[in-house]
C-alpha cells in the first residue's frame, strides 16, 4: 500500500507540473513578472522616476500587451547574473529578458528554455587608450575584469589558451563595482558582449579615454528564457518575439497597425494581425495578440533603433541584427 501511495503521489506531482500554467498565473495576477538587468543602458535601465526603458524592457511590454492587453502591466525585477536562472526556475519571474546568452548547458542543465535569439552579439574587450592596445592579441599578461555568473571568463580562457597567452582574472559580483574598478585602472581591460561594452563606455568618467577593440572572440546569441515544462507559455513568448521580427519584414509598424488591419490584402499580414487563422486561439490568446504587441512597442526595427541604434545614444549598427534580406541574419518563422 505504501508503494502504491508513493506512486500515486508521484503521478499527481507529475500531473500538476505538466499542467502548470504560467499564462493562468499571469492573468490571475494581472501583471507579468519580467527579470531584467539591474541597469544596462540600451537593454534595461531605470530612470529617476522609476520608469524602465530598454530593448529587453520593450520585449516584456510586448508580451504583456499580447497576454494582458496592456503593455504597462509589467513588474520589472532586477536580477544579477548569478541569481537570474534560480529566480526564473523558482517562479519569481515569468520570463527572463536579461541579455542572456543561449548555451547548451543552460538549456539542458539549468532546466530553462530559450524562446529564440533577440540579439546576435559577440564578446569583446574595452581598454584605456593609454595602454596603446589595438588588438586582443596584445593583451597577454593583462589583468581582466569579469562579472561573475557569466560565460565571459570561460570564453577568455578558451581564446587565451588557443593563443598561448596568459591573463589575471579580477572578479566582481555586480556591474557597478566592476565599472568603477575599470574606470580606476584596477584592471587593464573589461570583457563582455560588445553591446554591453558600448553601454558601459558611456558610464565611464571620461568615455573618450577608452576604446572598444574590434576583436570578437565568441558568438553570443542573446534571447528571452522561460522555465521548462510549460509549452503554452514557451510558445507565447517565442511567437511574440517572432511576431515583432516578422512585423518589421512585412512593414507593419506601431503607427500603421490599425490601418493595415483594415486595408492590407496580403495573406501574411492578415495572419499576423489576427484576421485569418486561429493562431492566437492555438496559444490560448485572442486574435489581436500580435497586433497589440506591435502597436504597444513597435516592430523589431523600431525597438532596436529606439534603444540601441540610430535613435539612441549607443548608435549601434544593425550588423548581424539586420533582417536576413537586408544584410543581416535576423530571421523568424512565418505566422501561417
C-alpha positions in Angstrom: 0.0 0.0 0.0 2.8 2.4 0.9 4.4 1.8 -2.5 1.1 2.5 -4.2 0.7 5.7 -2.2 4.1 6.9 -3.2 3.5 6.0 -6.8 0.1 7.9 -6.8 1.8 10.9 -5.2 4.4 10.8 -7.9 1.8 10.7 -10.6 -0.1 13.5 -9.0 3.0 15.6 -8.8 3.9 14.9 -12.4 0.4 15.7 -13.5 0.5 19.0 -11.6 3.8 20.0 -13.1 2.7 19.1 -16.6 -0.5 21.2 -16.3 1.1 24.2 -14.5 0.0 27.2 -16.5 2.1 30.4 -16.4 -0.5 32.0 -18.6 -3.2 31.4 -15.9 -0.9 32.7 -13.2 -0.1 35.9 -15.1 -3.8 36.5 -15.9 -4.8 35.9 -12.3 -2.0 38.2 -11.0 -2.9 40.8 -13.5 0.8 41.5 -14.4 3.8 40.0 -16.0 6.9 39.5 -13.8 9.9 40.2 -16.0 13.5 39.6 -14.9 15.9 42.2 -16.3 19.4 43.6 -15.9 19.7 45.9 -12.9 21.0 48.6 -15.1 22.4 48.4 -18.6 21.8 51.3 -20.9 20.0 50.3 -24.0 18.7 47.0 -22.6 17.2 47.7 -19.2 17.7 50.8 -17.1 15.5 52.6 -14.5 15.1 56.3 -14.6 15.0 58.6 -11.6 11.2 58.5 -11.7 11.2 54.7 -11.6 10.3 54.1 -15.2 12.2 51.3 -17.0 13.4 51.5 -20.6 15.4 49.4 -23.0 15.4 46.7 -25.6 14.6 43.9 -23.2 12.1 46.1 -21.3 10.2 46.7 -24.6 10.1 43.0 -25.3 8.5 42.3 -21.9 6.0 45.1 -22.6 5.2 43.4 -25.9 4.5 40.1 -24.1 2.3 41.9 -21.5 0.3 43.6 -24.4 -0.2 40.3 -26.1 -1.3 38.4 -23.0 -2.9 41.1 -20.8 -3.9 43.7 -23.4 -1.8 46.3 -21.7 1.9 46.9 -22.1 2.0 48.7 -18.7 1.1 45.6 -16.8 4.6 44.5 -16.2 6.7 44.4 -13.0 10.4 44.6 -13.8 12.5 42.5 -11.4 16.2 43.5 -11.5 18.4 40.4 -11.3 22.2 40.0 -11.2 23.9 37.4 -13.4 24.4 34.9 -10.6 20.8 34.7 -9.4 18.9 35.1 -12.7 18.4 31.4 -13.5 17.4 30.4 -10.0 14.8 33.2 -9.9 13.3 32.1 -13.1 13.1 28.4 -12.1 11.6 29.3 -8.7 8.8 31.3 -10.3 10.0 34.7 -9.0 9.7 35.9 -12.7 7.7 34.6 -15.6 10.2 35.4 -18.3 13.9 36.3 -18.2 14.8 39.0 -20.6 18.3 40.0 -19.4 20.7 40.0 -22.3 21.4 36.3 -21.6 23.4 34.0 -23.9 21.7 30.9 -25.2 24.0 27.9 -24.5 23.5 24.2 -24.4 24.5 23.8 -20.7 22.0 26.5 -19.7 19.1 24.9 -21.6 19.9 21.2 -20.8 21.4 21.7 -17.4 19.5 24.6 -15.9 16.0 23.4 -16.9 15.2 26.6 -18.8 14.2 27.1 -22.4 15.3 30.0 -24.7 12.5 31.3 -26.8 14.8 32.5 -29.6 17.5 34.9 -30.4 16.6 38.5 -30.0 20.1 39.9 -30.4 23.1 38.4 -32.1 26.2 39.5 -30.1 29.8 38.6 -29.6 32.3 39.0 -26.7 34.9 41.8 -26.9 37.2 44.0 -24.8 37.4 47.6 -23.8 40.7 49.2 -22.8 42.1 52.6 -21.9 43.7 54.3 -24.9 46.8 55.0 -22.8 47.7 51.3 -22.9 48.3 51.5 -26.7 46.5 48.3 -27.3 44.8 47.8 -30.7 44.0 44.1 -30.6 43.1 41.4 -28.2 46.2 39.7 -29.2 48.2 42.4 -27.4 46.5 41.6 -24.1 48.9 38.8 -22.9 49.6 39.2 -19.2 46.7 41.6 -18.8 44.5 41.8 -15.7 40.9 41.3 -16.9 37.7 42.3 -15.1 34.9 39.7 -15.2 31.4 39.7 -14.0 30.6 36.5 -12.0 27.8 34.2 -13.3 28.5 34.8 -17.0 30.2 32.9 -19.7 32.8 35.6 -20.3 35.7 34.1 -18.3 35.2 30.7 -20.0 35.4 32.3 -23.4 38.6 34.3 -22.5 40.2 31.1 -21.1 39.5 29.3 -24.4 40.8 32.3 -26.5 43.9 32.8 -24.4 44.8 29.1 -24.2 44.5 28.8 -28.0 46.8 31.8 -28.5 49.1 30.6 -25.7 48.6 33.8 -23.8 48.2 34.4 -20.0 45.9 36.7 -18.0 45.0 37.5 -14.4 41.2 37.4 -13.6 39.7 40.1 -11.4 36.1 39.0 -10.4 33.1 41.1 -9.4 29.6 40.2 -8.4 27.9 43.4 -9.7 28.4 45.6 -12.7 28.6 48.8 -10.7 31.7 47.8 -8.8 33.3 46.4 -11.9 32.8 49.6 -13.9 34.3 51.6 -11.0 37.3 49.3 -10.9 38.0 49.5 -14.6 37.5 53.3 -14.5 40.1 53.5 -11.7 42.5 51.3 -13.8 42.4 48.4 -11.3 42.3 46.1 -14.3 43.7 46.5 -17.8 40.5 45.6 -19.6 36.9 44.6 -19.1 35.4 41.9 -21.3 31.7 41.4 -22.1 29.3 41.3 -25.0 30.1 44.1 -27.5 26.7 45.7 -27.0 27.4 45.9 -23.2 30.8 47.5 -23.8 29.3 50.3 -25.8 26.8 51.0 -23.0 29.5 50.7 -20.2 31.8 53.1 -22.1 29.2 55.8 -21.7 29.2 55.3 -17.9 33.0 56.0 -17.5 34.2 59.3 -16.1 35.9 60.1 -19.5 34.3 57.9 -22.2 36.7 59.2 -24.9 39.7 57.8 -23.0 38.6 54.2 -23.7 38.0 52.3 -26.9 36.2 49.0 -27.7 38.7 46.7 -29.5 37.5 45.3 -32.9 38.1 41.7 -31.9 35.1 39.4 -31.3 36.1 36.2 -29.6 32.8 34.4 -29.4 29.3 34.2 -30.6 26.7 35.3 -28.1 23.1 34.6 -29.1 21.0 36.6 -26.6 17.4 35.9 -26.0 14.5 35.6 -23.6 14.1 32.4 -21.5 11.3 30.7 -19.7 11.0 27.7 -17.4 10.9 24.2 -18.9 7.6 22.3 -18.6 5.1 24.8 -19.9 4.9 24.6 -23.7 2.0 27.0 -23.9 3.9 29.8 -22.2 7.0 28.9 -24.2 5.1 29.3 -27.4 3.6 32.6 -26.3 7.0 34.2 -25.5 8.6 32.6 -28.6 6.0 33.8 -31.0 5.8 37.3 -29.6 9.5 37.6 -30.4 8.9 36.1 -33.9 5.9 38.4 -34.5 8.0 41.5 -33.8 10.6 40.3 -36.3 8.1 39.3 -38.9 6.3 42.7 -38.5 9.5 44.6 -39.5 9.9 42.4 -42.5 6.3 43.0 -43.5 6.5 46.7 -42.9 3.9 46.6 -40.0 4.8 49.4 -37.6 3.3 50.7 -34.4 1.7 53.6 -36.1 0.4 51.5 -39.1 -1.1 48.5 -37.4 -4.7 49.8 -37.4 -4.6 50.9 -41.0 -3.1 47.6 -42.2 -5.8 45.6 -40.3 -8.4 47.3 -42.4 -6.6 47.9 -45.7 -4.0 45.2 -46.3 -4.9 42.3 -48.5 -1.6 40.5 -48.0 -2.2 37.0 -46.6 0.9 37.1 -44.3 -0.1 40.4 -42.8 -3.7 39.3 -42.3 -2.5 36.2 -40.5 0.0 38.2 -38.3 -2.7 40.7 -37.3 -5.3 38.0 -36.5 -7.6 38.5 -39.4 -7.2 34.9 -40.7 -6.4 31.7 -38.9 -6.6 30.5 -35.3 -3.0 31.3 -34.3 -3.9 33.3 -31.2 -6.5 30.7 -30.1 -4.0 27.9 -30.5 -1.9 29.5 -27.8 -4.8 30.5 -25.5 -4.9 34.1 -26.7 -7.3 36.2 -28.7 -6.7 37.1 -32.4 -5.3 40.6 -31.7 -2.4 39.4 -29.6 0.3 40.3 -32.1 -1.3 43.5 -33.2 -1.4 44.7 -29.6 2.2 43.8 -29.1 3.3 45.7 -32.2 1.1 48.7 -31.5 2.5 48.9 -28.0 6.2 48.9 -28.7 6.7 48.8 -32.5 8.3 46.1 -34.7 11.8 44.8 -34.1 13.4 47.5 -36.1 11.6 50.2 -34.1 12.6 48.7 -30.8 16.2 48.3 -31.9 16.6 51.9 -33.3 14.9 53.5 -30.2 17.1 51.7 -27.6 20.3 50.6 -29.3 20.5 52.1 -32.8 20.4 55.4 -34.6 17.8 57.0 -32.3 19.7 56.1 -29.2 23.0 57.3 -27.5 24.6 54.0 -28.2 24.4 54.3 -32.0 25.0 50.6 -32.5 24.8 49.5 -36.2 22.3 46.8 -37.0 25.0 44.5 -38.4 24.1 40.8 -37.8 20.8 42.0 -36.3 19.6 43.4 -39.7 16.9 41.3 -41.4 18.1 38.4 -43.4 17.1 40.2 -46.6 18.9 43.4 -45.6 22.4 42.1 -45.0 22.0 40.5 -41.6 20.9 37.1 -40.2 17.8 38.1 -38.3 15.1 35.6 -39.4 11.8 34.5 -38.0 9.5 31.6 -39.0 6.3 32.8 -40.6 2.9 33.0 -38.9 1.0 30.5 -41.0 
